Amino acid sequence: MAVAFDAAASAASALASYSFTHTPVGTPTTAIVGVNVAAAGTTVTSVTYGGTAMTQVRNAFVSAVARTVVFILDSPASGAQTVAVTLAGAAESVTISCTVTGSGTGQPTFSNELGIPASANPVACYCGSDGTNDLILGFVHSERDNADANIAPGASQTQRQSLSGPTLNRPHCELTTQAGAVNGAEAQWTLTTTGRGGAVVTLNIGTATGGFGASLVGIAGTVSTPWNE
């Protein structure tokens, strides 16, 4: 059985804490949530799915501009669930939730992250993969003052969610999915309106239990030095 996309939802806020409802289509095996904050200095304190704490697996940021933090939860509760996000302080943010079916347990087998400087375009991020039964998720976050930053995914990707922040710095974020490959795959986005920078995280969700590969390798395109905590 291959890992398959199930459903996605999103919400934007300028508050320190907020929540929204994620409604799976099927019976999910893993829930993934990406929190994109317009201020890199503002950390994400916690994310819960259906009242259960999620595990942070990635934390990408660039300068003081943008932060993208990704959380996962294996074997989440079925049916509609509340996604609750808590930040260290009030800041503009966009959160995207995603559920998949057919996945194994454990943290993503491969992942990658990078900060995007204001001049980067297009942006590409390589993600390792075990094979075509895997699913690669891409969270991309671009900042532009007081206007939407437009993001176009590459031909191999399917856009699942796209949302901008509510008011000030207007973080714009997208979630894309694409099939895994034996030798990995590259996720690429074109920023049709460049801005102040941003962050990208890619995750490979596999069918078997796997360890977490934290090495930052295979970055392509014009990008800054990767930053992570």
C-alpha positions as CSV (number, residue, x, y, z in Angstrom):
1,M,0.0,0.0,0.0
2,A,1.2,3.5,-0.9
3,V,1.1,6.5,1.4
4,A,-1.8,8.7,0.1
5,F,-2.9,12.2,0.8
6,D,-6.1,12.3,2.8
7,A,-7.2,15.9,3.6
8,A,-5.8,19.3,4.5
9,A,-7.1,22.4,6.3
10,S,-5.6,25.8,7.3
11,A,-6.1,28.9,9.4
12,A,-4.4,32.3,9.8
13,S,-4.1,34.4,12.9
14,A,-2.3,37.2,14.6
15,L,-2.9,35.8,18.1
16,A,-0.6,33.8,20.4
17,S,-3.0,30.9,20.4
18,Y,-5.8,29.7,18.1
19,S,-7.5,26.6,16.8
20,F,-9.3,25.3,13.8
21,T,-11.0,22.0,12.7
22,H,-9.3,19.4,10.5
23,T,-11.7,16.9,8.9
24,P,-10.2,13.7,7.5
25,V,-11.8,12.1,4.5
26,G,-10.7,8.5,5.4
27,T,-9.1,6.9,8.5
28,P,-5.7,8.7,8.8
29,T,-2.5,7.0,9.9
30,T,-0.5,10.2,10.4
31,A,-1.3,13.8,11.0
32,I,1.2,16.5,10.0
33,V,0.9,20.2,10.9
34,G,3.1,23.1,9.6
35,V,3.1,26.3,11.6
36,N,4.5,29.3,9.6
37,V,5.3,32.4,11.7
38,A,6.1,35.8,10.3
39,A,8.7,36.5,13.0
40,A,11.6,34.1,13.3
41,G,12.1,35.2,16.9
42,T,8.7,33.9,17.9
43,T,8.8,30.2,18.7
44,V,6.0,27.6,18.5
45,T,5.3,26.4,22.0
46,S,2.9,23.5,21.2
47,V,0.5,22.0,18.7
48,T,-2.2,19.5,19.6
49,Y,-4.4,17.4,17.4
50,G,-7.7,16.3,18.9
51,G,-6.2,17.2,22.3
52,T,-3.1,15.1,21.9
53,A,0.3,16.7,21.8
54,M,2.1,16.5,18.5
55,T,5.9,15.9,18.2
56,Q,8.1,18.6,16.6
57,V,10.3,17.2,13.8
58,R,11.5,20.3,11.9
59,N,12.2,23.9,12.7
60,A,13.4,26.1,9.8
61,F,14.0,29.9,9.9
62,V,15.8,32.7,8.1
63,S,17.1,35.8,9.9
64,A,14.3,37.6,11.7
65,V,11.9,37.1,8.9
66,A,10.2,33.7,8.9
67,R,9.9,30.4,10.8
68,T,8.3,27.2,9.7
69,V,7.9,24.4,12.4
70,V,6.5,21.0,11.5
71,F,4.8,18.6,13.9
72,I,3.5,15.0,13.4
73,L,1.3,12.6,15.2
74,D,1.0,8.9,14.4
75,S,-2.3,7.0,14.7
76,P,-4.4,10.1,15.2
77,A,-8.1,9.9,16.2
78,S,-10.4,9.5,13.3
79,G,-13.1,12.0,12.4
80,A,-13.1,15.8,12.7
81,Q,-10.5,17.0,15.2
82,T,-9.4,20.4,16.6
83,V,-5.9,21.6,15.8
84,A,-4.7,24.0,18.6
85,V,-1.6,26.1,18.1
86,T,0.2,28.0,20.8
87,L,3.1,30.5,20.1
88,A,5.5,32.1,22.6
89,G,3.8,35.4,21.8
90,A,1.3,37.1,19.5
91,A,2.5,37.1,15.9
92,E,1.1,36.7,12.4
93,S,1.1,33.0,11.5
94,V,-0.5,30.5,9.1
95,T,-1.0,26.9,10.1
96,I,-1.6,24.1,7.6
97,S,-2.7,20.6,8.7
98,C,-2.6,17.5,6.7
99,T,-3.6,13.8,7.2
100,V,-2.3,10.8,5.2
101,T,-3.2,7.1,4.9
102,G,-1.0,4.1,4.5
103,S,2.0,5.5,6.5
104,G,4.2,3.7,8.9
105,T,4.9,4.9,12.4
106,G,7.9,6.9,13.6
107,Q,9.4,10.2,12.5
108,P,9.9,10.9,8.7
109,T,12.6,8.8,7.1
110,F,14.0,11.8,5.3
111,S,13.5,15.5,5.6
112,N,15.2,18.7,4.6
113,E,14.8,22.4,5.5
114,L,16.2,25.7,4.4
115,G,15.9,29.4,4.8
116,I,15.0,31.5,1.7
117,P,16.7,34.8,1.2
118,A,14.7,37.6,-0.4
119,S,16.4,37.2,-3.7
120,A,15.8,33.4,-4.1
121,N,13.7,32.4,-7.1
122,P,12.9,29.7,-7.9
123,V,13.4,27.8,-4.7
124,A,14.2,24.0,-4.7
125,C,14.6,21.6,-1.8
126,Y,15.7,18.0,-2.3
127,C,14.2,15.3,-0.1
128,G,15.4,11.7,0.1
129,S,12.9,8.9,-0.4
130,D,12.7,5.1,-0.2
131,G,10.5,4.6,-3.3
132,T,7.4,5.4,-5.2
133,N,5.1,4.2,-2.4
134,D,6.3,7.1,-0.2
135,L,4.7,10.6,-0.2
136,I,6.8,13.8,0.0
137,L,5.2,16.8,1.7
138,G,6.5,20.3,1.1
139,F,5.7,23.3,3.3
140,V,6.8,26.6,1.7
141,H,6.6,30.0,3.5
142,S,7.3,33.3,1.8
143,E,7.1,36.8,3.3
144,R,6.1,40.0,1.6
145,D,5.2,43.3,3.4
146,N,1.5,44.1,3.3
147,A,0.7,42.1,0.2
148,D,0.4,38.5,-0.8
149,A,3.5,36.6,-2.1
150,N,2.4,34.4,-4.9
151,I,3.9,30.8,-5.0
152,A,3.6,28.4,-7.9
153,P,4.5,24.8,-7.3
154,G,6.6,22.7,-9.7
155,A,5.0,20.4,-12.3
156,S,5.6,17.2,-10.2
157,Q,3.8,18.7,-7.2
158,T,0.1,19.0,-6.3
159,Q,-1.0,22.1,-4.3
160,R,-3.1,21.0,-1.3
161,Q,-3.5,24.2,0.6
162,S,-2.6,27.9,0.1
163,L,-3.3,30.7,2.5
164,S,-2.0,34.2,3.5
165,G,-1.8,35.8,6.9
166,P,-4.5,38.2,8.1
167,T,-2.9,41.7,8.2
168,L,0.6,43.1,8.7
169,N,3.5,41.1,7.2
170,R,1.2,38.7,5.4
171,P,3.1,35.4,5.5
172,H,1.9,33.3,2.5
173,C,2.2,29.5,2.8
174,E,1.5,26.5,0.8
175,L,1.4,22.7,1.2
176,T,2.2,20.5,-1.7
177,T,2.5,16.7,-2.2
178,Q,4.4,14.6,-4.7
179,A,5.2,10.9,-5.1
180,G,8.4,9.6,-3.6
181,A,11.2,8.2,-5.8
182,V,13.9,5.5,-5.3
183,N,16.6,8.2,-5.4
184,G,14.6,11.0,-3.8
185,A,12.8,13.9,-5.4
186,E,13.1,17.7,-5.7
187,A,10.3,20.0,-4.6
188,Q,10.4,23.3,-6.4
189,W,8.4,26.5,-6.1
190,T,8.5,29.7,-8.2
191,L,7.8,32.9,-6.2
192,T,6.1,35.1,-8.7
193,T,6.2,38.0,-6.2
194,T,9.4,37.9,-4.2
195,G,9.5,39.5,-0.8
196,R,11.5,39.5,2.4
197,G,12.4,35.8,2.4
198,G,10.9,32.7,3.9
199,A,11.5,29.0,4.8
200,V,10.9,25.6,3.3
201,V,10.5,22.1,4.9
202,T,10.2,18.9,3.0
203,L,9.2,15.6,4.6
204,N,9.2,12.0,3.3
205,I,6.3,10.0,4.8
206,G,7.0,6.3,4.3
207,T,5.1,3.1,4.6
208,A,7.4,1.5,7.1
209,T,8.8,2.5,10.5
210,G,11.9,4.6,10.0
211,G,14.4,6.7,11.8
212,F,14.8,10.4,11.4
213,G,17.4,11.5,8.9
214,A,18.6,14.9,9.9
215,S,21.3,15.5,7.4
216,L,20.9,18.6,5.3
217,V,22.1,17.5,1.9
218,G,21.1,17.9,-1.7
219,I,19.8,21.5,-1.5
220,A,19.4,22.9,-5.0
221,G,18.5,26.4,-6.4
222,T,19.5,29.8,-5.0
223,V,19.1,29.5,-1.3
224,S,20.7,30.7,1.9
225,T,22.6,28.6,4.3
226,P,20.2,26.2,6.1
227,W,19.3,27.1,9.6
228,N,17.8,24.8,12.2
229,E,17.5,24.4,15.9
